[in-house]
Amino acid sequence: MFDSRHPSLSNRGGIWGLCILLLYTSPLSCFANFSQAKELIYKIKEGLPRGTFIGAIGVDLHLDFTVEPPFLFTLPQKKVSGQYVNLNNTTGELYTSATEIDRETLCADTSEGQGCVLSLDVFLLPQQYFQLIKVKILIEDVNDNRPKFPVDEICMSVPENAPVNARYAVEQSAVDPDLARHGVQTYWLVNDFGVFTLDVEENDGGELTPFLIVTEALDRETQAEYVTDIIAEDGGTPPLLGAATLKIVITDVNDNCPQFSESHINVTLHGNTSKGAHLARLHAFDPDLGANAQISYAYSERVPRDTRGLFHLDRITGVIKLAAKIDAVTSTFYKLTVLANGPGCIPAVATVTVHIIRVVTGPPAVIPRYIAPEKDGVVTLKESEPAFSPIAFFTVKNIDMNQRVDCHLEGAGPFRLGPYQQFKNEYLLETTEPLDYEKIQEYELIVVAKNTPGVVIKTLLKVQVLDENDNAPVFQQSLVEISVEENNPPNTFLTQLQASDQDSEGRGEVIYLLGGDSPGIFAVDRVTGVLTVTTSLDREDKETYRFIVRAVDQGTPRRESIATVVVTVQDRNDNSPRFINKDFTFFVPENFPGYGEIGVLSVTDADAGENGWVALSILNGTDIFMIDTGRGALRAKTSLDREQQGTYQLWIEAVDGGEPALSCVTMVTVLLLDVNDNPPIVLFPQSNQSYMLVLPNTLPGTSITEVYAVDKDTGMNAVIAYSIIKRKGGEPGSFAIDPETGNITLKRELSNRGLYSLLVKVSDHGQPEPLYSTVMVNFFVNETVSNESYIQSLLTREADIEIEERPWYIGQMTEGPERYELFPCQPVLIVLSVACLGLFFSVVTLTSYICCKRFKKHRKKQSEVEMPLKMKNDSMQVMNRKLRQISNI
């Protein structure tokens, strides 16, 4: 089984393959054939018997074995071939050799995350077929090791005042060379004595540490020591166990224990570091004083003896020094667990990880290959280039296979130098963020190649940033607020706009323009930014102007920014107060109580502030009237009597608070209103003897005529309501009258010809008691009027009128024959009928004259007798309609 796309192994395989090829080929052939190198990956378990098939290289590479001369597979590492694997030279098949592969022995220094890999280089011969084949064999772990404690007896000290749930680490934890689930998975106690239990914690490195937890209170005087067995169990199937004796000694107290300032320290050490070199200093502190604060440092029991001998730890100072020469070939890192001990305290734990850097000999050579434009070692980059833009490749050459070169970048700036993909010793210099010419125009970088013997090669590189128009002008103020007095002279200076552009040359030159929303009365100088107003301003016309100004640079493409200008026009006292009406008229009922509010005079001043404050005063009549200076409420000091005087005319002055003060005067007319002492007057029909011709085929719903009346009173006293209180002729409900307009409508078909009479009541809404009048409305139902004397005889004939409906105002009218007798004076009515025929044209002319004169008088003066409110808007149309109806009759 193989996998040619394993990323991490493929990367390392390519590097080792290049090193091996350098041994057998010249530099030219190495670079020529490197692209043809192949890599195969196989997986096997450790401990397989001899002759176990691993994989077929020729088959996996899809080689044609029919070629001549035939293929030949060879292993240059004879020691590895004889010890672990056998290779069939003709087929390329790999098998395990006589020695079983033990993963723990083969990869003793490899961490768990790296895995165990057996790397082979296989040459494909003869020369015309030559290929370097990288073979990696992954050795998978099996559960063939049981956990083992470093000592047979583990001794722990627990203070007798340890609280319940206190935790104590068992430092001598078990070790299992197996990996993952085959390693140590859990711990448990054979006997917990009812006062202890075990818990297991895993650190960041994946190591499990058992913790002894106190579950009950301890008493040293009752029992000073507990001895049991601690068991470590791995995760194999079946699991393997390891045991050690756990001796728990109960001691007395110390309430503060040492603590490390750093619990984990990383140390990098070169393989040729001399003996006695200072590696690190651990520092622990104890808040206690005196003997209780004494701290001693010691290695944990889990640190092997040979490692302790390699790194010397000072018990007092905590300094770690190199005590012997390091073998950088066999070891790559060491892990040191250091304890800080205090009297009667649980040791604090710190971890020191020592990374070994192998020593490399021979000076490296750095060869640059530029991607960006370059001249004489100076690279130019536009500031518009995006982040991670490549600048140059650097190839490190002249490296021995046992050497390791550190290639890094020195110098400040947004640059990084890192290995390029899977190519060994190839480094790419690139930006890490966009460059900004306005901040830094030039960078000096040094590419440093250093091998482990300390040979340093430096390559100087300058990067110049080319400016582009990437900055828009910036106003010093995004909001410019200006105040100017109204009535200013034309071309008044307002302010000077200021904007700056960080770009260089023409890209940083700024001109000023007005925005599209700017009124035409403002102007700005394109070069200086001086803002002026070309005309005189009037605050009362407009108080605030808000518009946009633009700052535009001369780069390509052009960039711009905007600012908002707010011009506030300050007030001057150039407007006098004004009353909302040219004059005022107030209607007040007589006997209106003293100091009651007659009316309010509203006055305005277009100016603002004190210039707009207005005070009112009465110029005449102050002995009777008074006015609120601020609110404008007019009041009478005493009760007014209409019989003594019905109209008062006052002159009111309004003065503002400006300097100098301005004023205006208005006339106020106070009219006293009378009580409801006038009943409605019926203007149409003009008499009870008049009538109207109605055709028999008139349809129900047709408006026939209208009763029209007026009331000399005003207000609600003049609001009139109409109702039919009696009728003669026809069926009940044949006619209906609109209570508001007096319009009479036919409700049923007229089956009989002849005279129909309706007694209509016209009542006002006066208080405390309404007044009313009555009128007789007559209809003659026929096609024509052929015998007018007959109709007059019907009008004079006595007859009862049946009640049509109740009066609209119940209880305000006394029922009785003397009040509602239709024809009490029959002879008089006959004479009046004859006189009406003779005076018909005289009546029409007189009525028209009276109505027109009333209408004109109502428009010019506010008479004591007003038309109803419903007549105010369409009085002329109603009057004309009445005249036409009178003419028809």
Buried (B, 14 or more C-beta within 10 A) or exposed (E): EBBBEBEEBBBBBBEBBBBBBBEEBEEEEBEEBBEEBBBBBBBBBBBBEEEBEBBBBBEBBEBEEEEEEEBEBEBBBEEBBEEBBBBEEEBBBBBBBEEBBBBBEBBEEBEEEEBBBBBBBBBBBEEEBBBBBBBBBBBEBBBBBBBBBBEEEBEBBBBBBBEEEBEBBBBBBBBBBBBEEBBBBBBBBEEBEEBBBBEBEEEEEEBBBBBBBBEEEBEBEEEEEBEBEBBBBBBBEEBBEBBBBBBBEBBEEBEBBBBBEEEEBEBEBBBBBEEEEEBBEBBBBBEBEEEBBEBBBBBBBBBEEEBBEBBBBEEEEBBBBBBEEBEBEEBBBBBBBBBBBBBBBBBBBBBBBBEBBBBBEBBBEBEBEBBBEBEEEEBEBBBBBEEEBBBBBBBBEBBBEBBBBBBEBEBEBBBBBEEBEEBBBBBBBBBEEBBBBBEBBEBEBEBBBBBBBEBEBEBEBBBBBBBBBBBBBBBEEEEBEBEBEBEBEEEBEBBEBBBEBBBBEEBBBBBBBBEEEBBEBBBBEEEEBBBBBEBEBBBBEEBEBEBBBBBBBBBEEEBBBBBBBEBEBBBBBBBBBBBEEEEBBBBBEBEBEEEEBBBBBEBEBBBBEEBBBBBBBBEEBEEBBBBEEEEBBBBBEEEBEBEEEBEBEBEBBBBBBBEEBBEBEBBBBBBBBBBBEBBBEBBBBBBBBBBBBBEEEBEEEEEBBBBBBBBBBBBEBBBBBBBBBBBBBBBEEBBBBBEEBBBBBBEEEBEEEEBBBBBBBBBBBBEEEBBBBBBBBBBBBBEEEEEEEEBBEBBBEEEEBEBBBEBBBEEEBEEEEEEBEBBEEEEEBBEBBEEBEEEEEEBBEEBBEEBBEBBEEBEEEBEBBBBBEEBEEEBEEBBEBBBEBBEEB
